């Protein structure tokens, strides 16, 4: 967010007190050549997150340890998350690299020390922090909603990628108040939604709901909003979420193969 029109709020406010020191720590020694001194960072329903030092760059990273093959649903969630994190390698979306699928798979991400849930649970936010966090959240959503695939150009009221699990604990923060969206395991594309799921959407009049662009144009975010500085994603391939339509016909081995192909196709950005 260094190019935002207004300077970020002081780190002495939100984001500076709820850091790794506030969560349960468990130090272990890893045998991997690229990592050392792991510290348990968080525990979720689908895995454990530990912090570590990446030896080649001497940078702090977060390693998410997942067992994606215990259940086909876990494999699907992991596949969605890997595909989306790799595709939306934009500011505002948590970056990702992964190890080849094994019984325990590891997904390595940049380390952000806390999340918005921990911050608002332990302290009050200033109005400046509220503005900055809302702006960064909208900025990330704009990138997701801008990836309109060719087959949806005629249906401007629909967006191809919906996160579906935006909540404070999925908004990661560091001590500088930089915010990134994470956890795309529940994300869906309206392009591959089943007819019954699309039917639910027709119960709402989209003209009565604000788009993310309208939110960014609100005077409350005027200090930060700059269309020239806000990311947009390239169009999605119409087949990007095709595996979601075939999930009922795929066995665990086929999902494992898709995960493997997704991991080995990753190219670290220069």
N, C-alpha and C positions, 0 to 999 in steps of 0.2 A: 504494500500500500504506500510505498514511498513516493509515488507519483500523484497521490490524492491531493486535491486543491488545498485542503486544510491539514495541518499537522495533527498526527494521532494524539489522543489524550495521553497525559503523563502516565508512565508506568507505575507511579506511586499510588494509582487508584486500582481499578479492577485489573485483575491479571497478575498482580505482583505478590499477593499474599497466598493465593491458592496454587501452589506449585507442587512439584514432585514430593516435597517434604510433607505435604498434607495427606498423602496416600500411603497405604501399607507398603513397606519395603521388604524385599527378600533378595539378598545378593547371592549370585551363583557365578561360577566360572564356566564360560562356554568353551567348547572344543573347536568351534569354527574358526578358521584362519582370519576372517574379517571382523570378528566381534570380540568384545571382552567386557568383563564386569557388568553382568546383567542385573537389573533391579526390577522387581515386579512393580508394575505401574497401575494396572487396572485388571479387573476380572469381569467378563461379560457372559452372556448366555451362550456364546458361540466360540469362546476362546479366551486366552490370557494375553495381555499386553505387557511387555517388559521394555525397559529402556536399556540402551547399550551404547558403546562407543564404536563407530565404524573406523577400523584401524587405518585403511588406506587414506581416508580424508580427515581423520581425527574429529569427526562430527558426531553429535548425538543423534541417535535414531530411535524410533519405536518399532519393536518387532511384535507383530500379532501372530500368535501361535494358534493354529486352527486344526481341527481334525475333520476335514471336509467329507470324509468317506464313511463316517459313522451313520449318516443318513443322507438320502438323496436330496432332501431339502437343504442341508448344509452345503452340499456340493453346488447346488443351484445358486444359493446366496453368494458363495465364494466366487463363482464364475461371473455373476452379475457385477459384483464389486470390482473384480480385477479388470473386466472389460471397460467399465465406466471410469475407474480411476486412471487407466491408461489413456482412454480417449480424451477425457477432460483434463489434460495436463495444463490447466490454466490457473492463474492466481485465484485463490478462493476455494479450490478443491484440493483436498489432501493428496499429495503425491505418493507413488507406490512403486516398489519393485518386489519380486517374489522369487522364492526358491521352487525348483521342480516339485510336482506333487508327490508326497510320500504319506505314510500314515499320519504324520504330524507335519502340516505344511506351515511355512513361515512367510509372512508378508511384511516387508520392511518399508517403513514410512518415515518421513521427517518427523522429528519429535516436537510436539507442542505440549507444554508442561501440564496444562489443565484444560477444563472445559467450562462452558458458561454455567452449567448446572452447579458445579462446585463454587463458582464465584458468587452467584446470586444467593447461594445458601449460606455463605459466610460473611457477606458484606453488602452494603447498599451501593448502588451504582449512581454515579453522577449523570446529569443529563448529557454531558459530552460523551461519556462512555456509551450510553444508550444509543445516541445518534451513530456513533462509529460502529458499534456492533450490528445495528439494524442495517446500516449501509452496506457493510461487508457481506452480510447474509443475503441481501437483495442482489448484490453484485454477483455472488456465486450462482444464485438461482437464475439470474439473467443468462449466464453461460449455459446452464442446462436447458433452459427454455428456448434458446436461440438455435439449437441444433435440429432444425426442422428438416426432415428428410424430403426427398423429391416427391414422394407419393402423398405428402401431406400439404403441399403448397396450396391446394385448393381449399384446405380446411384450417383457416387461420385461427379459429377459436380453440383448436386443440394444440397441445404441446407434446412432443414425442417422448420426453423423459420427465417423469414425475418422481421426486425423491421418496415421498410417502412416509418418511420417518424423521422429519425435521423437528427437533426438540433441543433444549439447551445442552443435554449431554452429548449430542452429536455435532455441536459447534465447538471446535477445538480452539484453544487460545494459548498464546505464549505471553511472556512478561512484557512484551511491547504492545500488547493488545491486538496483535494480528490474529484474525479469525479465519478458520477454514472449515468447510463442511466435510463430514466423514460419514462412513457407514452407509453404503449404497446397496446393501443386501436385499432390501425390500423395494428398490426402485423398479419402476415399470415403464413401458412405452405404450402410449395410447395406440400406437400403430399395430401392436400385437396383442392388444387387450381382447379378451373373449367378448362376444356379443353381450352377455349378461353384465359384464363389467362396464362396457360402454353405456349400457342402459341406465346404470346408476348415475352417470354423468349428466344425462339429459334431464334429470330432476332439477338441475340448477340452471338458471339463466346466466350465462357467462358475462352478459352485459352488466350484471349487477355486482360483479366481482372485479376488484382491481387487478390489473396485470402488473407484473414486476416492473415494467417500464414506467407505468403510472406511479407506482410507489417511489421509484427513484426520482421522479420529477416533483415529488411533494416538497413544499418549502422546508419541511423539517430536515431534509437531507441536502438542502441546497449547498451547504458548505463543502460537501464531498462530491456531489454528483457531477460527473464529467463524462458524457457519452464517448468522447475520444479516448478515454482511459479505461473504459469498461469492456471486458472481454466478451467476444462472441465465438461460438464454436462452429466448425465447418459442418456441412450437412451430414447427417447420419446415413450410412448405407441402409437401404430398405431391409436388408437381411441381418442387421446388427443384433436384433432380439429374436431371431428365428428360433433359437433353442428353447425359448419360453413357450412357443406354440407346440413344440415337439416333446416337451418335458415328460408327458405322461407315457410316451412310447420309448423313452431312453432308459437303459439300465445304468447301474453304477459305473460299469466299466466304460461305457460311452461318455458319461459325464467326466470321468477321469481323463479320458483322451482329450476332450475339449479343454479341460483345465491345463493339461500339459501343453497343448498347442498355444494356448493363450500366454503361458509363462515364457516359453522359448521364443515367442515372437516379440517379446519386449526388447526395446532398444533404449538404453539409457540416454536421455537428452544431453547434448553437449553443453 
